[in-house]
Amino acid sequence: MINKEVNIEFFAGIKNILNSYQSDFDYGIGRDAGYVYGPMAPQTIYAGIKFKM
């Protein structure tokens, strides 16, 4: 907090830290498109600053 009117917030994080995806994807004409599991996003590192007035 800088003063009573302004706040600064720092944040950081990692999504999918182990980069884990399934290793047994189906291939070919008879594959099951619904047979996919794991995280929705690849390994991601993020950081930011938030100002509040």
MMTF fields as JSON, N, C-alpha, C and O atoms, coordinates in Angstrom:
{
  "mmtfVersion": "1.0.0",
  "mmtfProducer": "UNKNOWN",
  "numBonds": 211,
  "numAtoms": 212,
  "numGroups": 53,
  "numChains": 1,
  "numModels": 1,
  "chainsPerModel": [1],
  "groupsPerChain": [53],
  "chainIdList": ["A"],
  "bondAtomList": [4, 2, 8, 6, 12, 10, 16, 14, 20, 18, 24, 22, 28, 26, 32, 30, 36, 34, 40, 38, 44, 42, 48, 46, 52, 50, 56, 54, 60, 58, 64, 62, 68, 66, 72, 70, 76, 74, 80, 78, 84, 82, 88, 86, 92, 90, 96, 94, 100, 98, 104, 102, 108, 106, 112, 110, 116, 114, 120, 118, 124, 122, 128, 126, 132, 130, 136, 134, 140, 138, 144, 142, 148, 146, 152, 150, 156, 154, 160, 158, 164, 162, 168, 166, 172, 170, 176, 174, 180, 178, 184, 182, 188, 186, 192, 190, 196, 194, 200, 198, 204, 202, 208, 206],
  "bondOrderList": [1, 1, 1, 1, 1, 1, 1, 1, 1, 1, 1, 1, 1, 1, 1, 1, 1, 1, 1, 1, 1, 1, 1, 1, 1, 1, 1, 1, 1, 1, 1, 1, 1, 1, 1, 1, 1, 1, 1, 1, 1, 1, 1, 1, 1, 1, 1, 1, 1, 1, 1, 1],
  "groupList": [{"groupName": "MET", "atomNameList": ["N", "CA", "C", "O"], "elementList": ["N", "C", "C", "O"], "formalChargeList": [0, 0, 0, 0], "bondAtomList": [1, 0, 2, 1, 3, 2], "bondOrderList": [1, 1, 2], "singleLetterCode": "M", "chemCompType": "L-PEPTIDE LINKING"}, {"groupName": "ILE", "atomNameList": ["N", "CA", "C", "O"], "elementList": ["N", "C", "C", "O"], "formalChargeList": [0, 0, 0, 0], "bondAtomList": [1, 0, 2, 1, 3, 2], "bondOrderList": [1, 1, 2], "singleLetterCode": "I", "chemCompType": "L-PEPTIDE LINKING"}, {"groupName": "ASN", "atomNameList": ["N", "CA", "C", "O"], "elementList": ["N", "C", "C", "O"], "formalChargeList": [0, 0, 0, 0], "bondAtomList": [1, 0, 2, 1, 3, 2], "bondOrderList": [1, 1, 2], "singleLetterCode": "N", "chemCompType": "L-PEPTIDE LINKING"}, {"groupName": "LYS", "atomNameList": ["N", "CA", "C", "O"], "elementList": ["N", "C", "C", "O"], "formalChargeList": [0, 0, 0, 0], "bondAtomList": [1, 0, 2, 1, 3, 2], "bondOrderList": [1, 1, 2], "singleLetterCode": "K", "chemCompType": "L-PEPTIDE LINKING"}, {"groupName": "GLU", "atomNameList": ["N", "CA", "C", "O"], "elementList": ["N", "C", "C", "O"], "formalChargeList": [0, 0, 0, 0], "bondAtomList": [1, 0, 2, 1, 3, 2], "bondOrderList": [1, 1, 2], "singleLetterCode": "E", "chemCompType": "L-PEPTIDE LINKING"}, {"groupName": "VAL", "atomNameList": ["N", "CA", "C", "O"], "elementList": ["N", "C", "C", "O"], "formalChargeList": [0, 0, 0, 0], "bondAtomList": [1, 0, 2, 1, 3, 2], "bondOrderList": [1, 1, 2], "singleLetterCode": "V", "chemCompType": "L-PEPTIDE LINKING"}, {"groupName": "PHE", "atomNameList": ["N", "CA", "C", "O"], "elementList": ["N", "C", "C", "O"], "formalChargeList": [0, 0, 0, 0], "bondAtomList": [1, 0, 2, 1, 3, 2], "bondOrderList": [1, 1, 2], "singleLetterCode": "F", "chemCompType": "L-PEPTIDE LINKING"}, {"groupName": "ALA", "atomNameList": ["N", "CA", "C", "O"], "elementList": ["N", "C", "C", "O"], "formalChargeList": [0, 0, 0, 0], "bondAtomList": [1, 0, 2, 1, 3, 2], "bondOrderList": [1, 1, 2], "singleLetterCode": "A", "chemCompType": "L-PEPTIDE LINKING"}, {"groupName": "GLY", "atomNameList": ["N", "CA", "C", "O"], "elementList": ["N", "C", "C", "O"], "formalChargeList": [0, 0, 0, 0], "bondAtomList": [1, 0, 2, 1, 3, 2], "bondOrderList": [1, 1, 2], "singleLetterCode": "G", "chemCompType": "PEPTIDE LINKING"}, {"groupName": "LEU", "atomNameList": ["N", "CA", "C", "O"], "elementList": ["N", "C", "C", "O"], "formalChargeList": [0, 0, 0, 0], "bondAtomList": [1, 0, 2, 1, 3, 2], "bondOrderList": [1, 1, 2], "singleLetterCode": "L", "chemCompType": "L-PEPTIDE LINKING"}, {"groupName": "SER", "atomNameList": ["N", "CA", "C", "O"], "elementList": ["N", "C", "C", "O"], "formalChargeList": [0, 0, 0, 0], "bondAtomList": [1, 0, 2, 1, 3, 2], "bondOrderList": [1, 1, 2], "singleLetterCode": "S", "chemCompType": "L-PEPTIDE LINKING"}, {"groupName": "TYR", "atomNameList": ["N", "CA", "C", "O"], "elementList": ["N", "C", "C", "O"], "formalChargeList": [0, 0, 0, 0], "bondAtomList": [1, 0, 2, 1, 3, 2], "bondOrderList": [1, 1, 2], "singleLetterCode": "Y", "chemCompType": "L-PEPTIDE LINKING"}, {"groupName": "GLN", "atomNameList": ["N", "CA", "C", "O"], "elementList": ["N", "C", "C", "O"], "formalChargeList": [0, 0, 0, 0], "bondAtomList": [1, 0, 2, 1, 3, 2], "bondOrderList": [1, 1, 2], "singleLetterCode": "Q", "chemCompType": "L-PEPTIDE LINKING"}, {"groupName": "ASP", "atomNameList": ["N", "CA", "C", "O"], "elementList": ["N", "C", "C", "O"], "formalChargeList": [0, 0, 0, 0], "bondAtomList": [1, 0, 2, 1, 3, 2], "bondOrderList": [1, 1, 2], "singleLetterCode": "D", "chemCompType": "L-PEPTIDE LINKING"}, {"groupName": "ARG", "atomNameList": ["N", "CA", "C", "O"], "elementList": ["N", "C", "C", "O"], "formalChargeList": [0, 0, 0, 0], "bondAtomList": [1, 0, 2, 1, 3, 2], "bondOrderList": [1, 1, 2], "singleLetterCode": "R", "chemCompType": "L-PEPTIDE LINKING"}, {"groupName": "PRO", "atomNameList": ["N", "CA", "C", "O"], "elementList": ["N", "C", "C", "O"], "formalChargeList": [0, 0, 0, 0], "bondAtomList": [1, 0, 2, 1, 3, 2], "bondOrderList": [1, 1, 2], "singleLetterCode": "P", "chemCompType": "L-PEPTIDE LINKING"}, {"groupName": "THR", "atomNameList": ["N", "CA", "C", "O"], "elementList": ["N", "C", "C", "O"], "formalChargeList": [0, 0, 0, 0], "bondAtomList": [1, 0, 2, 1, 3, 2], "bondOrderList": [1, 1, 2], "singleLetterCode": "T", "chemCompType": "L-PEPTIDE LINKING"}],
  "groupTypeList": [0, 1, 2, 3, 4, 5, 2, 1, 4, 6, 6, 7, 8, 1, 3, 2, 1, 9, 2, 10, 11, 12, 10, 13, 6, 13, 11, 8, 1, 8, 14, 13, 7, 8, 11, 5, 11, 8, 15, 0, 7, 15, 12, 16, 1, 11, 7, 8, 1, 3, 6, 3, 0],
  "groupIdList": [1, 2, 3, 4, 5, 6, 7, 8, 9, 10, 11, 12, 13, 14, 15, 16, 17, 18, 19, 20, 21, 22, 23, 24, 25, 26, 27, 28, 29, 30, 31, 32, 33, 34, 35, 36, 37, 38, 39, 40, 41, 42, 43, 44, 45, 46, 47, 48, 49, 50, 51, 52, 53],
  "secStructList": [7, 7, 1, 1, 1, 7, 3, 3, 3, 3, 3, 3, 3, 3, 3, 1, 6, 6, 7, 7, 7, 7, 1, 7, 7, 7, 7, 1, 6, 6, 7, 7, 6, 6, 7, 7, 7, 1, 7, 1, 1, 7, 7, 3, 3, 3, 3, 3, 3, 3, 3, 3, 7],
  "xCoordList": [0.85, 0.0, 0.894, 1.743, 0.694, 1.48, 0.938, 1.693, -0.336, -1.006, -2.44, -2.757, -3.31, -4.677, -5.504, -6.55, -5.063, -5.854, -5.33, -6.084, -4.074, -3.497, -2.874, -2.079, -3.255, -2.669, -1.967, -2.452, -0.836, -0.139, -0.053, 0.349, -0.437, -0.416, 0.442, 0.21, 1.42, 2.265, 1.805, 1.491, 1.766, 1.382, 2.163, 2.625, 2.298, 2.993, 2.494, 1.968, 2.66, 2.229, 2.689, 3.246, 2.441, 2.757, 1.55, 1.041, 1.095, 0.023, 0.646, 1.585, 0.128, 0.62, 2.121, 2.905, 2.505, 3.921, 4.708, 5.895, 4.094, 4.801, 4.648, 5.198, 3.902, 3.673, 3.171, 3.67, 2.181, 1.701, 0.56, -0.478, 0.758, -0.262, -0.32, 0.593, -1.381, -1.496, -0.472, -0.092, -0.037, 0.984, 0.395, 1.115, -0.895, -1.495, -2.609, -3.753, -2.293, -3.273, -3.705, -2.905, -4.977, -5.463, -5.081, -5.117, -4.716, -4.35, -5.152, -5.675, -5.242, -5.852, -7.318, -7.893, -7.907, -9.291, -10.294, -11.285, -10.062, -11.013, -10.751, -11.195, -10.036, -9.695, -10.915, -11.864, -10.891, -11.964, -11.554, -10.662, -12.199, -11.845, -12.124, -11.539, -12.994, -13.317, -12.325, -12.385, -11.412, -10.435, -9.196, -8.133, -9.349, -8.243, -8.41, -9.477, -7.382, -7.443, -6.147, -5.127, -6.187, -5.013, -5.367, -6.535, -4.388, -4.637, -5.085, -4.742, -5.85, -6.344, -5.268, -5.346, -4.277, -3.25, -1.863, -1.656, -0.925, 0.448, 1.089, 0.462, 2.309, 3.027, 3.139, 3.625, 2.69, 2.626, 3.138, 2.765, 3.988, 4.476, 3.961, 4.081, 3.387, 2.83, 3.176, 3.436, 3.172, 3.426, 2.73, 2.461, 2.441, 1.781, 1.763, 2.149, 1.299, 1.131, -0.261, -0.72, -0.946, -2.3, -2.313, -1.884, -2.806, -2.951, -4.422, -5.293, -4.709, -6.072, -6.105, -5.272, -7.06, -7.203, -8.506, -8.809],
  "yCoordList": [-1.178, 0.0, 1.239, 1.404, 2.099, 3.327, 4.373, 4.951, 4.601, 5.461, 4.968, 3.865, 5.759, 5.304, 5.198, 4.549, 5.814, 5.832, 4.892, 4.543, 4.474, 3.661, 2.387, 2.437, 1.253, -0.04, -0.632, -0.497, -1.283, -2.01, -3.471, -3.784, -4.361, -5.791, -6.482, -6.292, -7.274, -8.049, -9.501, -9.999, -10.179, -11.59, -12.351, -11.779, -13.642, -14.522, -15.941, -16.272, -16.772, -18.154, -19.002, -18.508, -20.303, -21.277, -22.184, -22.734, -22.34, -23.29, -24.515, -24.396, -25.682, -26.956, -27.09, -27.286, -26.984, -26.929, -28.164, -28.044, -29.318, -30.538, -30.831, -31.813, -29.982, -30.141, -31.553, -32.212, -32.008, -33.378, -33.501, -32.854, -34.316, -34.665, -36.178, -36.87, -36.681, -38.128, -38.647, -37.94, -39.864, -40.438, -41.455, -41.969, -41.753, -42.796, -42.235, -42.678, -41.278, -40.725, -41.795, -42.638, -41.749, -42.632, -42.035, -40.817, -42.888, -42.445, -43.244, -44.314, -42.736, -43.472, -43.166, -42.3, -43.918, -43.675, -43.98, -43.263, -45.02, -45.418, -44.791, -45.32, -43.675, -43.075, -42.458, -42.061, -42.382, -41.763, -40.332, -40.107, -39.366, -37.951, -37.488, -36.503, -38.173, -37.807, -38.339, -37.986, -39.193, -39.784, -38.907, -39.257, -37.768, -36.84, -36.338, -35.848, -36.456, -35.929, -35.219, -35.448, -34.377, -33.608, -32.131, -31.761, -31.312, -29.879, -29.221, -29.683, -28.144, -27.417, -26.527, -26.203, -26.13, -25.198, -25.804, -26.636, -25.401, -25.868, -25.229, -24.417, -25.586, -25.018, -23.504, -23.035, -22.75, -21.296, -20.651, -21.061, -19.648, -18.86, -17.443, -16.883, -16.858, -15.519, -14.662, -15.172, -13.368, -12.405, -11.105, -10.839, -10.305, -9.045, -8.114, -8.468, -6.911, -5.863, -5.31, -5.034, -5.141, -4.588, -3.318, -3.32, -2.246, -0.972, -0.776, -0.969, -0.401, -0.105, 1.294, 1.666, 2.042, 3.422, 3.579, 4.667],
  "zCoordList": [0.0, 0.0, 0.0, 0.876, -0.984, -1.083, -0.102, 0.679, -0.15, 0.826, 0.974, 0.528, 1.588, 1.832, 0.556, 0.56, -0.528, -1.761, -2.846, -3.754, -2.785, -3.854, -3.27, -2.332, -3.849, -3.483, -4.698, -5.822, -4.485, -5.536, -5.113, -3.993, -6.026, -5.744, -6.814, -8.009, -6.395, -7.295, -7.221, -6.14, -8.359, -8.35, -9.415, -10.403, -9.19, -10.132, -9.923, -8.861, -10.934, -10.803, -11.96, -12.941, -11.823, -12.867, -13.031, -12.054, -14.269, -14.574, -15.226, -16.014, -14.9, -15.428, -15.169, -16.098, -13.923, -13.525, -13.989, -14.295, -14.047, -14.457, -15.951, -16.45, -16.663, -18.104, -18.414, -19.327, -17.645, -17.754, -18.76, -18.618, -19.751, -20.733, -20.825, -20.376, -21.401, -21.526, -22.531, -23.464, -22.336, -23.215, -24.192, -25.048, -24.08, -24.93, -25.816, -25.719, -26.666, -27.591, -28.595, -29.002, -28.987, -30.05, -31.397, -31.571, -32.352, -33.699, -34.728, -34.418, -35.919, -37.02, -37.208, -36.55, -38.14, -38.549, -37.44, -37.302, -36.651, -35.618, -34.256, -33.237, -34.224, -32.927, -32.261, -32.938, -30.972, -30.199, -29.883, -29.066, -30.524, -30.338, -28.908, -28.456, -28.202, -26.834, -25.812, -24.635, -26.269, -25.352, -25.267, -25.778, -24.617, -24.386, -22.964, -22.594, -22.187, -20.833, -20.519, -21.17, -19.543, -19.157, -19.078, -19.201, -18.879, -18.708, -20.017, -21.105, -19.896, -21.062, -21.675, -22.86, -20.906, -21.378, -21.208, -20.325, -22.034, -21.856, -20.63, -19.95, -20.355, -19.213, -19.401, -20.43, -18.405, -18.515, -17.234, -16.134, -17.375, -16.249, -16.446, -17.536, -15.396, -15.529, -14.315, -13.226, -14.527, -13.455, -13.815, -14.987, -12.814, -13.088, -11.901, -10.787, -12.18, -11.167, -11.304, -12.412, -10.174, -10.188, -9.342, -8.188, -9.928, -9.221, -8.861, -9.71, -7.637, -7.198, -6.621, -5.796, -7.06, -6.567, -5.823, -5.333]
}
